[in-house]
């Protein structure tokens, strides 16, 4: 940008062949360049200010010229001028210079070189000023009101509210909420929201039309500051009223574009629950339970973990527990409530009036207790599951004594079983078996049915599935056997009760679980798979085996690699299913996961034929992708890298007596072909990744003698390509380091001296963070691979 400015000065010199208008036409682009420079400055405030000052100097020159040449908004040059003004105003804002931005806006107003984007930009800058000065926000509101008054002078029939207008109002509201004068700012934000609501209700064509964000920003501030539950109730009521009006207008009608885009969501409902949790009002719990009941009736705002944490806080407070931890959690907007270990809810002495969600003096219903159970059963903790189980047992007692007039149904039982299932997914305590706890509940229900008491509670399809999947998550040694035993029990109940049906997902889970039992897992998994084909192959409902069933079996074959024939079996089943589908006799269509599982089985086989077999399977995917138009089998970079992985994991070839490094099936030859495909253009859109280079280093290390004169040169060249492509990751760097001798390592990094100055004298001292950023620029960050909780 400095060099650009120097060229502009040269153009202005008397000896320059350029005219004055030539210089002026360049200036908008020069301002854009300084704006881009500021973007790259990051947190370097001094550099951003320099960029703003330079852009400001150029815009002053442009505006002076525009006055002299009488450039207006409609002029082509004028449009570039307005864009330059908007960029400079935004740049002043980024540099923390709101006063300079305001001066420029007023000057553009005088010159009549502004548009709606100019107004929007100055409002954003003034409302986001670094000092938090409320005076700047009030200026922004003044500009907005001037625009509103000017806009509303237009004939009523020509005005249509627009989201661009709403966004400016929302920006001002945020400015007031975040300013340095918190109380006054919140009052002004509420006042502006009230103005928008009243303007819209009196005239649907008014530009001050609120949306969900408008309400949410004010409600969030109210929930954070003091006991404002009543004010939040009023705002939520208004949102529901506007939403009802919106739903009553037919889609596509002329009025549809005029209604306020307001829809109360889980966020605003949780804000009111949060306010109740902070409130000192004795009726806060009752109000919260009523709101929770309304939420449960509305599928769009079903209570979530945060909703339950607020209810838990209120229950905790009612029973005299210490709520400091809860208040702290809520203040920090954490998705957890107070520690359940400190929850002193007295289940034996429940206050039933607190559980009435109907808002009247009626007996609590099953749905009332469903809300309370939600609080405990969705936490994923042992304490929560234990509380849920205790409450379920208490309800059974209350029903038996006539204290309540309904019996806990199967849905409440399933909810508690699922609470144990959620615990099992994260359970590291082998002394407690959540799966066994869940099955205890199921066993109790089944025993009642077997004793002829079906009128009480009958297990359904979900009841068995929860327990089966819980055992499949368990780490206990007997878990796999227990899962299959439960599957057999489900089959017996399915013959007697219509509520219970066999699903392929149950079989899939048990088949997959057998991978944890390497000695007998493959045989037992195969028996289950063949049983499914025989018994349910002709079914047309959820019992029919699918590709997921095949994938579960192949995954067992891949994981139980101690057996020496499983890779061959995996490939045989893959081939068999493909052939049956081709002949129109099959219902299982192997997918990409099927192929990758078979490939994984061959890789884990650690056999000299593994590279050739994996290469053949990938080529089969390519053929099906092209000839059968199977887009799901398009091999991507990850798939092609599996060929390299197979080559890297195959037994070392150079140690074999009489070995010759030639032949198309040699691991190095296969790897080189695949590397060339990834580096060049291919019809699959696959490109080399950091994993590609990591495996290539492994391949050469595994299959070449490092004393070979070609070895060091190959490694150095591969490393240069890796650096040039910006694909040096922790994986590829460590793979290279482990594959070369120390002198070659330091040579590849540009010498040892610069690392010695950093105190890194050994090869293992150097990490990828010490290398030039240019070498790592194209490495994508690792994704979070944490497993989500699965509920039934």
CORKA-V483588 format. One record per backbone hydrogen bond with DSSP energy under -0.5 kcal/mol. NH is the residue of the N-H (numbers start at 1). CO is the residue of the C=O. If there is no record, write none. Layout:
NH/CO
NH/CO
This chain:
5/1
6/2
7/3
8/4
9/5
10/6
11/7
12/8
13/9
13/10
16/13
23/19
24/20
25/21
26/22
26/23
27/23
28/24
29/26
30/26
31/27
32/28
33/29
34/30
35/31
36/32
37/33
38/34
39/35
40/36
41/37
41/38
42/38
42/39
44/41
45/43
48/44
49/45
50/46
51/47
52/48
53/49
54/50
55/51
56/52
57/53
58/54
59/55
60/56
61/57
62/58
63/59
64/60
65/61
66/62
67/63
68/64
69/65
70/66
71/66
75/72
79/75
80/76
81/77
82/78
83/79
84/80
85/81
86/82
87/83
88/84
89/85
90/86
91/87
92/88
93/89
94/90
95/91
96/93
97/92
101/97
102/98
103/99
104/100
105/101
106/102
107/103
108/104
109/105
110/106
111/107
112/109
113/108
119/115
120/116
121/117
122/118
123/119
124/120
125/121
126/122
127/123
128/124
129/126
132/129
136/133
137/133
138/134
139/135
140/136
141/137
142/138
143/139
144/140
145/141
146/142
147/143
148/144
149/145
150/146
151/147
152/148
153/150
154/151
158/155
159/155
159/156
165/162
166/162
167/163
168/164
169/165
170/166
171/167
172/168
173/169
174/170
175/171
176/172
177/173
178/174
179/175
179/176
180/132
182/180
185/181
186/182
187/183
188/184
189/185
190/186
191/187
192/188
193/189
194/190
195/191
196/192
197/193
198/194
199/195
200/196
201/197
202/198
203/199
206/203
209/207
210/208
212/261
215/211
216/212
217/213
218/214
219/215
220/216
221/217
222/218
223/219
224/220
225/221
226/224
228/226
232/228
233/229
234/230
235/231
236/232
237/233
238/234
239/235
240/236
241/237
242/238
243/239
244/240
245/241
246/242
247/243
248/244
249/245
249/246
250/248
253/250
256/253
257/254
258/255
259/255
261/210
262/260
269/265
270/266
271/267
272/268
273/269
274/270
275/271
276/272
277/273
278/274
279/275
279/276
284/281
287/283
288/284
289/285
290/286
291/287
292/288
293/289
294/290
295/291
296/292
297/293
298/294
298/295
299/297
301/298
302/299
308/304
309/305
310/306
311/307
312/308
313/309
314/310
315/311
316/312
317/313
318/314
319/315
320/317
321/316
327/323
328/324
329/325
330/326
331/327
332/328
333/330
334/329
342/339
343/340
344/342
347/345
349/346
350/347
352/350
354/351
355/352
356/353
357/355
362/360
369/365
370/366
371/367
372/368
373/369
374/370
375/371
375/372
376/372
377/373
378/374
379/376
385/381
386/382
387/383
388/384
389/385
390/386
391/387
392/388
393/389
394/390
395/391
396/392
397/393
398/394
399/395
400/396
401/397
402/398
402/399
403/398
404/398
412/409
413/409
414/410
415/411
416/412
417/413
418/414
419/415
420/416
421/417
422/418
423/419
424/420
425/421
426/422
426/423
427/424
430/428
432/429
434/432
437/433
438/434
439/435
440/436
441/437
442/438
443/439
444/440
445/441
446/442
447/443
448/444
449/445
450/446
451/447
452/449
453/448
456/453
457/453
461/499
464/460
465/461
466/462
467/463
468/464
469/465
470/466
471/467
472/468
473/469
473/470
474/470
479/476
482/478
483/479
484/480
485/481
486/482
487/483
488/484
489/485
490/486
491/487
492/488
493/489
494/490
495/491
496/492
496/493
497/493
500/497
501/499
504/542
506/503
507/503
508/504
509/505
510/506
511/507
512/508
513/509
514/510
514/511
515/512
516/513
517/514
518/516
521/517
522/518
524/520
525/521
526/522
527/523
528/524
529/525
530/526
531/527
532/528
533/529
534/530
535/531
536/532
537/533
539/536
544/541
549/546
550/546
551/547
552/548
553/549
554/550
555/551
556/552
557/553
558/554
559/555
560/556
561/559
563/560
569/565
570/566
571/567
572/568
573/569
574/570
575/571
576/572
577/573
578/574
579/575
580/576
581/577
582/578
583/579
584/581
585/580
586/580
589/587
590/588
595/591
596/592
597/593
598/594
599/595
600/596
601/597
602/598
603/599
604/600
605/602
606/602
606/603
607/602
610/607
613/609
614/610
615/611
616/612
617/613
618/614
619/615
620/616
621/617
622/618
623/619
624/620
625/621
626/622
627/623
628/623
628/624
630/624
631/629
633/630
634/631
640/636
641/637
642/638
642/639
643/639
643/640
644/640
645/641
646/642
647/643
648/644
649/645
650/646
656/653
659/656
662/660
666/663
670/666
671/667
672/668
673/669
674/670
675/671
676/672
677/673
678/674
679/675
680/676
685/682
688/678
693/689
694/690
695/691
696/692
697/693
698/694
699/695
700/696
701/697
702/698
703/699
704/700
706/704
708/705
711/708
712/708
713/709
714/710
715/711
716/712
717/713
718/714
719/715
720/716
721/717
722/718
723/719
724/720
725/721
726/723
727/722
728/775
729/727
733/729
734/730
735/731
736/732
737/733
738/734
739/736
740/736
740/737
745/741
746/742
747/743
748/744
749/745
750/747
751/746
755/752
756/752
757/753
758/755
759/756
760/755
761/759
765/762
766/762
766/763
770/767
771/768
775/772
776/772
776/773
777/773
778/726
779/776
780/778
785/783
791/789
